[in-house]
Amino acid sequence: MDDTVSNALLTPYRRDRLDLANRIALAPMTRGRADDGTGVPSPLAPTYYRQRAGAGLLITEGVYVDPLGKAGPGIPSLRTADQVAGWRAVTEAVHEVGGTIYAQLWHVGRMTHPTTLGGELPVAPSAVRIDNAQIFTRDGLLDHVTPRALTVREIAGVVEAFAAAAENAVAAGFDGVEIHSANGYLLQQFLAENSNVRGDAYGGSLTGRLRFPVEVVEAVAGAVGADRVGLRVSPDNDENQLAEADAQETYRALVAAVAPLGLSYLHVLERGRYGAQADLRPRWDGTLIANHNGPTPNSPENGERVLAAGHADLVAFGRLFISNPDLPARLAAGVPLAPPATENVYGGGEAGYTDYPAHEGRVVTPVA
Ligand SMILES: Cc1cc2nc3c(=O)[nH]c(=O)nc-3n(C[C@H](O)[C@H](O)[C@H](O)COP(=O)(O)O)c2cc1C
């Protein structure tokens, strides 16, 4: 690779609490290896994250904040003392090698199944089912069920659950948290008109659709400080049968609502027709992380283009980081990248998780 290509990605970044060795972020990626019964992260997780700590910023896999917010098998949580202890081993392993790590806080809403929720129905803004699609469970792929609409009292409980998980994240040693408002999960289900058909204060109008996501952001910022809180959005993402009638209007309004808080960053996952990064960059004074979600992994060349265009300060990479744990070092050395993983992505043990070597064949020492 041409040296000039990887220059900007490899330059340090400093702003507010972020003091990062480079502008590369590990995108949040579910790997399904937590203990399914306890929600404690895998004993391999400290090694997995430390192997990738050459990224300026690490964002963990989605971590569920509420028992009904769990996506499927092997997803970790941040509610119990054991879970906090499991994550403390991860943050210590990353900090030992100078890394910075945020926990992604997640509630999946209707994107789960009673099999995963101990028989309970999934919850959502409204009782709108995902048709003609299936969801992964410990019993394999199953048809979606119709979720039940959250009551206003329950919505307040979910807001509190996000704040409590953020406090636990800080107790576990995380440098901050990222609120997951992307990819068709609960927060985006409130934002989209076709999944939120509520007639109360949490739906019905743009202000109504924004209310719950903004309350979550405010509560989490209130709990741990806005400068420890990032927000991830995927405007116009039509996955999981979401349809946002006017993504530009919705996300300009969301950004305007949370901008005064002084968040750590806005993380914009671009997909769909709306050029969200270019549109939101001038409306967001703080740090902006760009990620692209396409059929092939986001490339370093594309990351450089985004930085050169001034659309973002940092670029997040997902799939490339699975098979290239030392991605920044490889870009610095100009060595070829390993092809993306096709096996052992979700669930299992070391294979496909902690056994990808660094580019010189060095095996990164496992965390004891
Ligand atoms: C295996 C896998 C798991 C993922 N899990 C999450 C997740 O937990 N939270 C999230 O916000 N995005 C998740 N994503 C999306 C990634 O963060 C990222 O947006 C996507 O992979 C596109 O970036 P890339 O082209 O660099 O891979 C996941 C992606 C993959 C491939």
The ligand as a MOL file (V3000), in Angstrom:
LIG
                    3D

  0  0  0     0  0            999 V3000
M  V30 BEGIN CTAB
M  V30 COUNTS 31 33 0 0 0
M  V30 BEGIN ATOM
M  V30 1 C -19.7140 -10.0590 13.2390 0
M  V30 2 C -20.3110 -8.6780 13.3310 0
M  V30 3 C -20.9530 -8.2810 14.4930 0
M  V30 4 C -21.4780 -6.9780 14.6190 0
M  V30 5 N -22.0310 -6.5950 15.8060 0
M  V30 6 C -22.3900 -5.3000 15.9870 0
M  V30 7 C -22.7890 -4.8260 17.2700 0
M  V30 8 O -22.8140 -5.5550 18.2790 0
M  V30 9 N -23.1260 -3.5180 17.3750 0
M  V30 10 C -23.1150 -2.6650 16.2890 0
M  V30 11 O -23.4300 -1.4860 16.4420 0
M  V30 12 N -22.7120 -3.0900 15.0720 0
M  V30 13 C -22.3280 -4.3620 14.9040 0
M  V30 14 N -21.8490 -4.7720 13.6750 0
M  V30 15 C -21.6740 -3.7850 12.5920 0
M  V30 16 C -20.2290 -3.2500 12.5880 0
M  V30 17 O -19.9990 -2.4210 13.7220 0
M  V30 18 C -19.9480 -2.4080 11.3290 0
M  V30 19 O -20.8670 -1.3540 11.2620 0
M  V30 20 C -20.0460 -3.2240 10.0440 0
M  V30 21 O -19.3380 -4.4440 10.1680 0
M  V30 22 C -19.4800 -2.4250 8.8450 0
M  V30 23 O -18.1180 -2.1180 9.0200 0
M  V30 24 P -16.9530 -2.9600 8.2500 0
M  V30 25 O -17.2640 -2.8190 6.7790 0
M  V30 26 O -15.6920 -2.2880 8.6490 0
M  V30 27 O -17.0730 -4.3650 8.7140 0
M  V30 28 C -21.3730 -6.0730 13.5270 0
M  V30 29 C -20.7450 -6.4860 12.3510 0
M  V30 30 C -20.2070 -7.7560 12.2400 0
M  V30 31 C -19.4840 -8.1460 10.9720 0
M  V30 END ATOM
M  V30 BEGIN BOND
M  V30 1 1 1 2
M  V30 2 1 2 3
M  V30 3 2 2 30
M  V30 4 2 3 4
M  V30 5 1 4 5
M  V30 6 1 4 28
M  V30 7 2 5 6
M  V30 8 1 6 7
M  V30 9 1 6 13
M  V30 10 2 7 8
M  V30 11 1 7 9
M  V30 12 1 9 10
M  V30 13 2 10 11
M  V30 14 1 10 12
M  V30 15 2 12 13
M  V30 16 1 13 14
M  V30 17 1 14 15
M  V30 18 1 14 28
M  V30 19 1 15 16
M  V30 20 1 16 17
M  V30 21 1 16 18
M  V30 22 1 18 19
M  V30 23 1 18 20
M  V30 24 1 20 21
M  V30 25 1 20 22
M  V30 26 1 22 23
M  V30 27 1 23 24
M  V30 28 2 24 25
M  V30 29 1 24 26
M  V30 30 1 24 27
M  V30 31 2 28 29
M  V30 32 1 29 30
M  V30 33 1 30 31
M  V30 END BOND
M  V30 END CTAB
M  END
